[in-house]
Amino acid sequence: MSDRQSTLKLLDEEYQSFRQAIDGLEGDALTRVWFGSWSVKDIVAHVLGWQREMTEALRRMARGEKPTPEGVDYSNTDDWNAKFAAAWQGIDARTVIAAWQQAHMTCARAAQAVPDDRYGEGKTVNRLIEASGWGHYREHAPAIREWRKSQGL
């Protein structure tokens, strides 16, 4: 299996795991704050924000451009996380989840368009897909599962 195939396979597997962690949650369970100042909806919204940003980075890479636009700095992740979560305040949780699922699929398609030689251990495309996709899923799915268990959800 190529680096590209294994990276995209991992992205899909971790997406499925994260999706399963939130499947079946409804109403208040999606908006109840429990993860610091965030709910499941907020967690999904921040993942959605990163995926939209990294989709554009992947598209730029597929065109042979630098992934990050001039003047953009992603190093303060806390500020970006807060911005992404805040962007979806007041929006129904099911709408946020649907937007995230679409963003994931769009991100995966953008990743597929990046040439094979750009994939590999330590390469930018792998880091982007980890940061915006499977790494986020691995970070949050266990916490959501533990919270659900503690709440009888």
C-alpha distance (Angstrom), angle and dihedral (degrees) to the residues before:
residue distance angle dihedral
M1 . . .
S2 3.82 . .
D3 3.81 123.4 .
R4 3.77 88.1 -109.0
Q5 3.81 93.8 51.6
S6 3.80 93.9 46.1
T7 3.81 92.4 47.6
L8 3.80 92.7 49.7
K9 3.81 91.2 44.3
L10 3.81 90.0 53.0
L11 3.80 90.1 48.5
D12 3.79 90.5 53.8
E13 3.81 94.7 44.8
E14 3.79 93.4 50.5
Y15 3.81 91.1 44.4
Q16 3.81 88.9 55.5
S17 3.81 90.7 48.7
F18 3.80 92.9 50.2
R19 3.80 91.9 45.1
Q20 3.79 89.8 52.2
A21 3.81 89.8 50.6
I22 3.82 90.5 60.0
D23 3.81 99.8 33.0
G24 3.78 113.5 116.5
L25 3.80 96.3 21.1
E26 3.80 112.2 130.1
G27 3.79 140.2 -179.0
D28 3.78 114.9 -29.3
A29 3.80 92.7 13.5
L30 3.80 88.9 65.6
T31 3.79 95.1 48.1
R32 3.81 102.2 35.3
V33 3.81 109.7 116.0
W34 3.81 112.1 -125.5
F35 3.82 108.4 129.6
G36 3.80 100.1 75.9
S37 3.80 100.6 -69.6
W38 3.81 94.3 -20.1
S39 3.77 138.4 93.7
V40 3.81 127.2 -156.7
K41 3.80 86.7 -91.5
D42 3.82 90.5 55.6
I43 3.80 91.7 48.1
V44 3.80 90.0 51.7
A45 3.83 91.1 45.7
H46 3.78 93.0 54.2
V47 3.81 91.7 47.9
L48 3.80 87.9 48.8
G49 3.80 90.6 52.4
W50 3.78 93.3 51.1
Q51 3.78 91.8 47.0
R52 3.78 92.1 52.6
E53 3.79 90.8 49.6
M54 3.78 93.7 46.5
T55 3.81 92.6 45.1
E56 3.78 87.4 63.7
A57 3.81 90.2 46.2
L58 3.80 90.3 52.7
R59 3.79 91.2 47.9
R60 3.79 89.9 52.6
M61 3.80 90.1 49.7
A62 3.81 90.8 50.5
R63 3.82 87.3 56.2
G64 3.80 90.9 50.1
E65 3.79 94.3 -106.0
K66 3.80 131.3 127.3
P67 3.81 110.1 -83.9
T68 3.81 96.2 -129.3
P69 3.79 120.3 59.6
E70 3.77 118.6 -123.2
G71 3.80 111.7 -82.3
V72 3.81 96.6 16.6
D73 3.79 118.0 120.5
Y74 3.79 120.4 -172.7
S75 3.81 95.5 180.0
N76 3.82 95.6 104.1
T77 3.77 95.4 67.8
D78 3.81 94.2 169.9
D79 3.81 91.0 62.0
W80 3.80 91.9 46.4
N81 3.82 91.2 47.2
A82 3.80 91.2 51.7
K83 3.82 91.3 46.5
F84 3.79 92.5 50.4
A85 3.81 94.0 47.7
A86 3.81 92.9 44.9
A87 3.81 91.9 52.1
W88 3.81 89.4 69.1
Q89 3.81 99.2 44.8
G90 3.79 110.0 127.6
I91 3.81 92.3 22.6
D92 3.80 118.8 115.7
A93 3.82 111.8 -99.2
R94 3.82 93.4 -127.4
T95 3.82 88.8 55.1
V96 3.80 89.9 51.7
I97 3.80 91.0 50.4
A98 3.80 92.0 48.4
A99 3.82 90.5 49.2
W100 3.81 90.1 49.4
Q101 3.80 92.4 50.8
Q102 3.80 89.7 51.2
A103 3.81 91.2 46.1
H104 3.80 90.3 51.7
M105 3.80 92.0 52.6
T106 3.81 91.5 46.2
C107 3.81 90.6 49.1
A108 3.81 91.4 49.3
R109 3.82 90.3 51.2
A110 3.80 90.7 49.2
A111 3.81 89.6 50.5
Q112 3.80 90.5 51.6
A113 3.80 89.5 57.2
V114 3.81 93.0 58.5
P115 3.82 110.1 99.3
D116 3.81 118.1 -103.3
D117 3.80 93.2 -116.6
R118 3.81 90.5 62.8
Y119 3.83 90.7 63.8
G120 3.79 126.1 84.6
E121 3.78 145.6 94.8
G122 3.81 109.5 -41.1
K123 3.80 95.0 2.2
T124 3.78 120.4 135.2
V125 3.80 96.8 -112.1
N126 3.80 91.1 54.2
R127 3.80 91.3 49.1
L128 3.81 91.7 49.2
I129 3.79 93.2 49.6
E130 3.79 91.4 47.1
A131 3.80 93.9 47.2
S132 3.78 96.7 46.1
G133 3.78 99.7 30.1
W134 3.75 133.7 14.0
G135 3.82 95.4 19.4
H136 3.79 90.9 54.0
Y137 3.77 91.1 46.8
R138 3.80 91.8 50.7
E139 3.78 90.7 47.4
H140 3.79 97.3 51.9
A141 3.82 108.2 27.9
P142 3.83 95.4 71.8
A143 3.81 91.9 47.5
I144 3.81 90.9 50.6
R145 3.80 91.3 48.2
E146 3.81 91.9 49.5
W147 3.81 91.6 47.5
R148 3.81 91.1 48.5
K149 3.79 90.4 50.9
S150 3.81 91.9 49.3
Q151 3.82 89.9 50.6
G152 3.78 96.3 43.4
L153 3.79 90.7 -115.8
